């Protein structure tokens, strides 16, 4: 079986819309933090996700399809 390699690239400026659920307490905390920091809630979420992904070195990951071994 041939080895296929898939690369994931960060596209600067390209934004994707996502939908997810939050616990009520998390939503309230997010809303209050956004108000406190005078930011939109989406900006707080984007910063949090970016910080988390950087801490996990996720931008350096690659995805490959193995040969089943």
Gaussian input, Z-matrix of N, CA and C with variables (Angstrom, degrees):
# hf/3-21g

backbone

0 1
 N
 C     1     B1
 C     2     B2     1     A1
 N     3     B3     2     A2     1     D1
 C     4     B4     3     A3     2     D2
 C     5     B5     4     A4     3     D3
 N     6     B6     5     A5     4     D4
 C     7     B7     6     A6     5     D5
 C     8     B8     7     A7     6     D6
 N     9     B9     8     A8     7     D7
 C    10    B10     9     A9     8     D8
 C    11    B11    10    A10     9     D9
 N    12    B12    11    A11    10    D10
 C    13    B13    12    A12    11    D11
 C    14    B14    13    A13    12    D12
 N    15    B15    14    A14    13    D13
 C    16    B16    15    A15    14    D14
 C    17    B17    16    A16    15    D15
 N    18    B18    17    A17    16    D16
 C    19    B19    18    A18    17    D17
 C    20    B20    19    A19    18    D18
 N    21    B21    20    A20    19    D19
 C    22    B22    21    A21    20    D20
 C    23    B23    22    A22    21    D21
 N    24    B24    23    A23    22    D22
 C    25    B25    24    A24    23    D23
 C    26    B26    25    A25    24    D24
 N    27    B27    26    A26    25    D25
 C    28    B28    27    A27    26    D26
 C    29    B29    28    A28    27    D27
 N    30    B30    29    A29    28    D28
 C    31    B31    30    A30    29    D29
 C    32    B32    31    A31    30    D30
 N    33    B33    32    A32    31    D31
 C    34    B34    33    A33    32    D32
 C    35    B35    34    A34    33    D33
 N    36    B36    35    A35    34    D34
 C    37    B37    36    A36    35    D35
 C    38    B38    37    A37    36    D36
 N    39    B39    38    A38    37    D37
 C    40    B40    39    A39    38    D38
 C    41    B41    40    A40    39    D39
 N    42    B42    41    A41    40    D40
 C    43    B43    42    A42    41    D41
 C    44    B44    43    A43    42    D42
 N    45    B45    44    A44    43    D43
 C    46    B46    45    A45    44    D44
 C    47    B47    46    A46    45    D45
 N    48    B48    47    A47    46    D46
 C    49    B49    48    A48    47    D47
 C    50    B50    49    A49    48    D48
 N    51    B51    50    A50    49    D49
 C    52    B52    51    A51    50    D50
 C    53    B53    52    A52    51    D51
 N    54    B54    53    A53    52    D52
 C    55    B55    54    A54    53    D53
 C    56    B56    55    A55    54    D54
 N    57    B57    56    A56    55    D55
 C    58    B58    57    A57    56    D56
 C    59    B59    58    A58    57    D57
 N    60    B60    59    A59    58    D58
 C    61    B61    60    A60    59    D59
 C    62    B62    61    A61    60    D60
 N    63    B63    62    A62    61    D61
 C    64    B64    63    A63    62    D62
 C    65    B65    64    A64    63    D63
 N    66    B66    65    A65    64    D64
 C    67    B67    66    A66    65    D65
 C    68    B68    67    A67    66    D66
 N    69    B69    68    A68    67    D67
 C    70    B70    69    A69    68    D68
 C    71    B71    70    A70    69    D69
 N    72    B72    71    A71    70    D70
 C    73    B73    72    A72    71    D71
 C    74    B74    73    A73    72    D72
 N    75    B75    74    A74    73    D73
 C    76    B76    75    A75    74    D74
 C    77    B77    76    A76    75    D75
 N    78    B78    77    A77    76    D76
 C    79    B79    78    A78    77    D77
 C    80    B80    79    A79    78    D78
 N    81    B81    80    A80    79    D79
 C    82    B82    81    A81    80    D80
 C    83    B83    82    A82    81    D81
 N    84    B84    83    A83    82    D82
 C    85    B85    84    A84    83    D83
 C    86    B86    85    A85    84    D84
 N    87    B87    86    A86    85    D85
 C    88    B88    87    A87    86    D86
 C    89    B89    88    A88    87    D87
 N    90    B90    89    A89    88    D88
 C    91    B91    90    A90    89    D89
 C    92    B92    91    A91    90    D90
 N    93    B93    92    A92    91    D91
 C    94    B94    93    A93    92    D92
 C    95    B95    94    A94    93    D93
 N    96    B96    95    A95    94    D94
 C    97    B97    96    A96    95    D95
 C    98    B98    97    A97    96    D96
 N    99    B99    98    A98    97    D97
 C   100   B100    99    A99    98    D98
 C   101   B101   100   A100    99    D99
 N   102   B102   101   A101   100   D100
 C   103   B103   102   A102   101   D101
 C   104   B104   103   A103   102   D102
 N   105   B105   104   A104   103   D103
 C   106   B106   105   A105   104   D104
 C   107   B107   106   A106   105   D105
 N   108   B108   107   A107   106   D106
 C   109   B109   108   A108   107   D107
 C   110   B110   109   A109   108   D108
 N   111   B111   110   A110   109   D109
 C   112   B112   111   A111   110   D110
 C   113   B113   112   A112   111   D111
 N   114   B114   113   A113   112   D112
 C   115   B115   114   A114   113   D113
 C   116   B116   115   A115   114   D114
 N   117   B117   116   A116   115   D115
 C   118   B118   117   A117   116   D116
 C   119   B119   118   A118   117   D117
 N   120   B120   119   A119   118   D118
 C   121   B121   120   A120   119   D119
 C   122   B122   121   A121   120   D120
 N   123   B123   122   A122   121   D121
 C   124   B124   123   A123   122   D122
 C   125   B125   124   A124   123   D123
 N   126   B126   125   A125   124   D124
 C   127   B127   126   A126   125   D125
 C   128   B128   127   A127   126   D126
 N   129   B129   128   A128   127   D127
 C   130   B130   129   A129   128   D128
 C   131   B131   130   A130   129   D129
 N   132   B132   131   A131   130   D130
 C   133   B133   132   A132   131   D131
 C   134   B134   133   A133   132   D132
 N   135   B135   134   A134   133   D133
 C   136   B136   135   A135   134   D134
 C   137   B137   136   A136   135   D135
 N   138   B138   137   A137   136   D136
 C   139   B139   138   A138   137   D137
 C   140   B140   139   A139   138   D138
 N   141   B141   140   A140   139   D139
 C   142   B142   141   A141   140   D140
 C   143   B143   142   A142   141   D141
 N   144   B144   143   A143   142   D142
 C   145   B145   144   A144   143   D143
 C   146   B146   145   A145   144   D144
 N   147   B147   146   A146   145   D145
 C   148   B148   147   A147   146   D146
 C   149   B149   148   A148   147   D147
 N   150   B150   149   A149   148   D148
 C   151   B151   150   A150   149   D149
 C   152   B152   151   A151   150   D150
 N   153   B153   152   A152   151   D151
 C   154   B154   153   A153   152   D152
 C   155   B155   154   A154   153   D153
 N   156   B156   155   A155   154   D154
 C   157   B157   156   A156   155   D155
 C   158   B158   157   A157   156   D156
 N   159   B159   158   A158   157   D157
 C   160   B160   159   A159   158   D158
 C   161   B161   160   A160   159   D159
 N   162   B162   161   A161   160   D160
 C   163   B163   162   A162   161   D161
 C   164   B164   163   A163   162   D162
 N   165   B165   164   A164   163   D163
 C   166   B166   165   A165   164   D164
 C   167   B167   166   A166   165   D165
 N   168   B168   167   A167   166   D166
 C   169   B169   168   A168   167   D167
 C   170   B170   169   A169   168   D168
 N   171   B171   170   A170   169   D169
 C   172   B172   171   A171   170   D170
 C   173   B173   172   A172   171   D171
 N   174   B174   173   A173   172   D172
 C   175   B175   174   A174   173   D173
 C   176   B176   175   A175   174   D174
 N   177   B177   176   A176   175   D175
 C   178   B178   177   A177   176   D176
 C   179   B179   178   A178   177   D177
 N   180   B180   179   A179   178   D178
 C   181   B181   180   A180   179   D179
 C   182   B182   181   A181   180   D180
 N   183   B183   182   A182   181   D181
 C   184   B184   183   A183   182   D182
 C   185   B185   184   A184   183   D183
 N   186   B186   185   A185   184   D184
 C   187   B187   186   A186   185   D185
 C   188   B188   187   A187   186   D186
 N   189   B189   188   A188   187   D187
 C   190   B190   189   A189   188   D188
 C   191   B191   190   A190   189   D189
 N   192   B192   191   A191   190   D190
 C   193   B193   192   A192   191   D191
 C   194   B194   193   A193   192   D192
 N   195   B195   194   A194   193   D193
 C   196   B196   195   A195   194   D194
 C   197   B197   196   A196   195   D195
 N   198   B198   197   A197   196   D196
 C   199   B199   198   A198   197   D197
 C   200   B200   199   A199   198   D198
 N   201   B201   200   A200   199   D199
 C   202   B202   201   A201   200   D200
 C   203   B203   202   A202   201   D201
 N   204   B204   203   A203   202   D202
 C   205   B205   204   A204   203   D203
 C   206   B206   205   A205   204   D204

   B1=1.4477
   B2=1.5242
   B3=1.3118
   B4=1.4653
   B5=1.5248
   B6=1.3119
   B7=1.4545
   B8=1.5223
   B9=1.3096
   B10=1.4662
   B11=1.5140
   B12=1.3174
   B13=1.4573
   B14=1.5159
   B15=1.3265
   B16=1.4526
   B17=1.5203
   B18=1.3019
   B19=1.4502
   B20=1.5218
   B21=1.3233
   B22=1.4523
   B23=1.5171
   B24=1.3042
   B25=1.4518
   B26=1.5221
   B27=1.3210
   B28=1.4505
   B29=1.5222
   B30=1.3089
   B31=1.4606
   B32=1.5192
   B33=1.3141
   B34=1.4531
   B35=1.5300
   B36=1.3085
   B37=1.4476
   B38=1.5211
   B39=1.2996
   B40=1.4672
   B41=1.5269
   B42=1.3100
   B43=1.4641
   B44=1.5289
   B45=1.3066
   B46=1.4645
   B47=1.5223
   B48=1.2967
   B49=1.4594
   B50=1.5314
   B51=1.3205
   B52=1.4581
   B53=1.5264
   B54=1.3088
   B55=1.4565
   B56=1.5162
   B57=1.3181
   B58=1.4571
   B59=1.5142
   B60=1.3112
   B61=1.4621
   B62=1.5207
   B63=1.3275
   B64=1.4622
   B65=1.5198
   B66=1.3110
   B67=1.4595
   B68=1.5283
   B69=1.3052
   B70=1.4607
   B71=1.5310
   B72=1.3243
   B73=1.4737
   B74=1.5290
   B75=1.3511
   B76=1.4601
   B77=1.5286
   B78=1.3241
   B79=1.4627
   B80=1.5256
   B81=1.3068
   B82=1.4612
   B83=1.5280
   B84=1.3300
   B85=1.4666
   B86=1.5306
   B87=1.3175
   B88=1.4646
   B89=1.5208
   B90=1.3082
   B91=1.4604
   B92=1.5327
   B93=1.3258
   B94=1.4639
   B95=1.5264
   B96=1.3328
   B97=1.4672
   B98=1.5259
   B99=1.3234
   B100=1.4585
   B101=1.5296
   B102=1.3092
   B103=1.4651
   B104=1.5244
   B105=1.3302
   B106=1.4663
   B107=1.5292
   B108=1.3360
   B109=1.4657
   B110=1.5267
   B111=1.3357
   B112=1.4664
   B113=1.5304
   B114=1.3216
   B115=1.4618
   B116=1.5198
   B117=1.3155
   B118=1.4559
   B119=1.5300
   B120=1.3167
   B121=1.4613
   B122=1.5199
   B123=1.3242
   B124=1.4583
   B125=1.5326
   B126=1.3226
   B127=1.4692
   B128=1.5279
   B129=1.3196
   B130=1.4694
   B131=1.5261
   B132=1.3233
   B133=1.4696
   B134=1.5274
   B135=1.3343
   B136=1.4664
   B137=1.5198
   B138=1.3222
   B139=1.4657
   B140=1.5241
   B141=1.3351
   B142=1.4653
   B143=1.5275
   B144=1.3249
   B145=1.4642
   B146=1.5232
   B147=1.3363
   B148=1.4680
   B149=1.5259
   B150=1.3329
   B151=1.4636
   B152=1.5197
   B153=1.3316
   B154=1.4653
   B155=1.5252
   B156=1.3249
   B157=1.4621
   B158=1.5283
   B159=1.3229
   B160=1.4697
   B161=1.5233
   B162=1.3376
   B163=1.4643
   B164=1.5294
   B165=1.3165
   B166=1.4667
   B167=1.5265
   B168=1.3373
   B169=1.4653
   B170=1.5270
   B171=1.3180
   B172=1.4595
   B173=1.5220
   B174=1.3284
   B175=1.4614
   B176=1.5286
   B177=1.3206
   B178=1.4612
   B179=1.5308
   B180=1.3190
   B181=1.4614
   B182=1.5206
   B183=1.3029
   B184=1.4586
   B185=1.5232
   B186=1.2926
   B187=1.4586
   B188=1.5179
   B189=1.3270
   B190=1.4552
   B191=1.5300
   B192=1.2986
   B193=1.4632
   B194=1.5231
   B195=1.3197
   B196=1.4506
   B197=1.5165
   B198=1.3134
   B199=1.4788
   B200=1.5138
   B201=1.3338
   B202=1.4574
   B203=1.5219
   B204=1.3170
   B205=1.4623
   B206=1.4883
   A1=108.14
   A2=118.32
   A3=123.42
   A4=110.12
   A5=115.07
   A6=122.01
   A7=108.73
   A8=116.15
   A9=121.12
   A10=108.52
   A11=117.19
   A12=121.65
   A13=108.66
   A14=115.18
   A15=121.43
   A16=107.77
   A17=117.46
   A18=121.85
   A19=109.63
   A20=115.70
   A21=122.03
   A22=106.76
   A23=116.85
   A24=121.64
   A25=109.97
   A26=116.13
   A27=122.00
   A28=107.33
   A29=116.46
   A30=120.87
   A31=108.30
   A32=115.74
   A33=120.68
   A34=109.28
   A35=116.23
   A36=121.13
   A37=114.38
   A38=118.38
   A39=121.04
   A40=108.57
   A41=116.28
   A42=120.39
   A43=108.83
   A44=115.99
   A45=122.58
   A46=108.23
   A47=116.73
   A48=121.71
   A49=108.16
   A50=116.33
   A51=121.51
   A52=109.05
   A53=114.86
   A54=121.66
   A55=107.77
   A56=116.41
   A57=120.32
   A58=109.14
   A59=115.87
   A60=122.15
   A61=110.03
   A62=115.27
   A63=121.93
   A64=109.10
   A65=115.08
   A66=119.60
   A67=107.46
   A68=116.68
   A69=121.05
   A70=112.05
   A71=116.73
   A72=120.66
   A73=111.24
   A74=117.35
   A75=120.82
   A76=110.64
   A77=116.30
   A78=120.52
   A79=110.51
   A80=116.45
   A81=120.90
   A82=110.89
   A83=116.64
   A84=120.57
   A85=110.17
   A86=117.17
   A87=121.37
   A88=110.83
   A89=116.10
   A90=121.02
   A91=110.94
   A92=116.96
   A93=120.96
   A94=111.51
   A95=117.20
   A96=120.75
   A97=110.54
   A98=116.42
   A99=120.43
   A100=110.46
   A101=117.22
   A102=121.05
   A103=110.09
   A104=116.65
   A105=122.40
   A106=111.03
   A107=116.94
   A108=121.56
   A109=112.58
   A110=116.78
   A111=122.43
   A112=111.50
   A113=113.81
   A114=121.78
   A115=108.69
   A116=115.60
   A117=120.09
   A118=108.20
   A119=116.42
   A120=119.82
   A121=111.08
   A122=117.50
   A123=120.74
   A124=110.63
   A125=118.08
   A126=120.95
   A127=110.87
   A128=116.80
   A129=120.84
   A130=110.01
   A131=116.97
   A132=121.45
   A133=110.59
   A134=117.55
   A135=120.97
   A136=111.31
   A137=116.84
   A138=120.41
   A139=111.42
   A140=116.04
   A141=120.44
   A142=111.54
   A143=116.24
   A144=120.14
   A145=110.49
   A146=116.76
   A147=120.91
   A148=110.72
   A149=117.15
   A150=121.75
   A151=111.16
   A152=116.85
   A153=121.35
   A154=111.10
   A155=117.16
   A156=120.85
   A157=111.86
   A158=116.95
   A159=120.41
   A160=110.70
   A161=117.54
   A162=120.85
   A163=111.92
   A164=116.93
   A165=122.48
   A166=111.98
   A167=116.71
   A168=123.06
   A169=111.74
   A170=115.61
   A171=121.39
   A172=112.80
   A173=117.61
   A174=120.01
   A175=111.55
   A176=116.79
   A177=121.35
   A178=112.49
   A179=117.23
   A180=121.41
   A181=111.63
   A182=115.30
   A183=121.83
   A184=108.04
   A185=115.79
   A186=121.39
   A187=107.14
   A188=115.72
   A189=118.98
   A190=109.23
   A191=114.48
   A192=121.02
   A193=106.33
   A194=116.35
   A195=120.79
   A196=113.01
   A197=115.15
   A198=120.06
   A199=111.29
   A200=117.84
   A201=120.06
   A202=114.93
   A203=118.26
   A204=120.46
   A205=112.02
   D1=133.62
   D2=-178.15
   D3=-74.27
   D4=147.55
   D5=178.60
   D6=-88.54
   D7=124.73
   D8=176.81
   D9=-109.86
   D10=136.17
   D11=179.74
   D12=-117.96
   D13=130.93
   D14=178.62
   D15=-116.28
   D16=127.64
   D17=176.81
   D18=-102.47
   D19=142.05
   D20=176.25
   D21=-107.53
   D22=123.43
   D23=-177.73
   D24=-111.77
   D25=142.84
   D26=172.83
   D27=-84.27
   D28=118.14
   D29=-179.89
   D30=-95.35
   D31=108.96
   D32=-178.47
   D33=-65.26
   D34=129.52
   D35=177.98
   D36=87.11
   D37=-16.46
   D38=179.19
   D39=-83.31
   D40=124.59
   D41=-178.71
   D42=-115.69
   D43=134.49
   D44=175.71
   D45=-110.83
   D46=142.50
   D47=177.68
   D48=-89.18
   D49=133.18
   D50=176.54
   D51=-128.37
   D52=153.91
   D53=177.54
   D54=-126.19
   D55=132.94
   D56=177.86
   D57=-149.70
   D58=164.35
   D59=-178.98
   D60=-104.31
   D61=147.31
   D62=176.57
   D63=-126.16
   D64=148.69
   D65=169.98
   D66=-63.40
   D67=151.97
   D68=-178.12
   D69=-57.17
   D70=-42.49
   D71=-179.52
   D72=-65.42
   D73=-37.84
   D74=178.08
   D75=-67.18
   D76=-40.19
   D77=178.83
   D78=-62.63
   D79=-44.23
   D80=179.24
   D81=-63.56
   D82=-44.37
   D83=179.17
   D84=-62.46
   D85=-41.69
   D86=177.99
   D87=-62.32
   D88=-45.81
   D89=-179.18
   D90=-62.69
   D91=-44.42
   D92=-179.73
   D93=-66.94
   D94=-39.53
   D95=177.75
   D96=-63.68
   D97=-42.39
   D98=178.66
   D99=-61.28
   D100=-42.68
   D101=177.18
   D102=-63.19
   D103=-47.27
   D104=-178.97
   D105=-59.28
   D106=-42.09
   D107=-178.02
   D108=-88.35
   D109=-0.24
   D110=-178.93
   D111=54.51
   D112=47.92
   D113=178.46
   D114=-127.64
   D115=160.09
   D116=171.85
   D117=-72.26
   D118=148.82
   D119=178.86
   D120=-56.31
   D121=-39.43
   D122=-179.46
   D123=-61.89
   D124=-36.08
   D125=179.17
   D126=-66.11
   D127=-38.54
   D128=177.82
   D129=-65.62
   D130=-44.09
   D131=179.44
   D132=-64.03
   D133=-45.03
   D134=179.25
   D135=-60.30
   D136=-43.09
   D137=178.66
   D138=-63.79
   D139=-42.40
   D140=179.57
   D141=-63.20
   D142=-44.11
   D143=179.72
   D144=-65.22
   D145=-45.26
   D146=179.88
   D147=-59.94
   D148=-44.85
   D149=179.07
   D150=-61.49
   D151=-43.99
   D152=178.99
   D153=-63.18
   D154=-47.41
   D155=-179.11
   D156=-63.52
   D157=-38.82
   D158=176.64
   D159=-64.92
   D160=-40.88
   D161=-179.12
   D162=-65.18
   D163=-27.24
   D164=178.95
   D165=-95.07
   D166=2.50
   D167=-176.82
   D168=54.69
   D169=35.69
   D170=-176.70
   D171=-66.69
   D172=-26.56
   D173=-179.45
   D174=-71.91
   D175=-11.28
   D176=179.31
   D177=-96.85
   D178=-6.06
   D179=-177.07
   D180=-70.80
   D181=149.39
   D182=170.64
   D183=-127.61
   D184=158.22
   D185=-178.68
   D186=-119.28
   D187=132.23
   D188=176.74
   D189=-134.38
   D190=152.19
   D191=178.50
   D192=-98.67
   D193=116.81
   D194=-177.87
   D195=-76.10
   D196=175.25
   D197=-179.00
   D198=-97.66
   D199=15.69
   D200=173.99
   D201=90.47
   D202=-2.22
   D203=179.20
   D204=-85.10

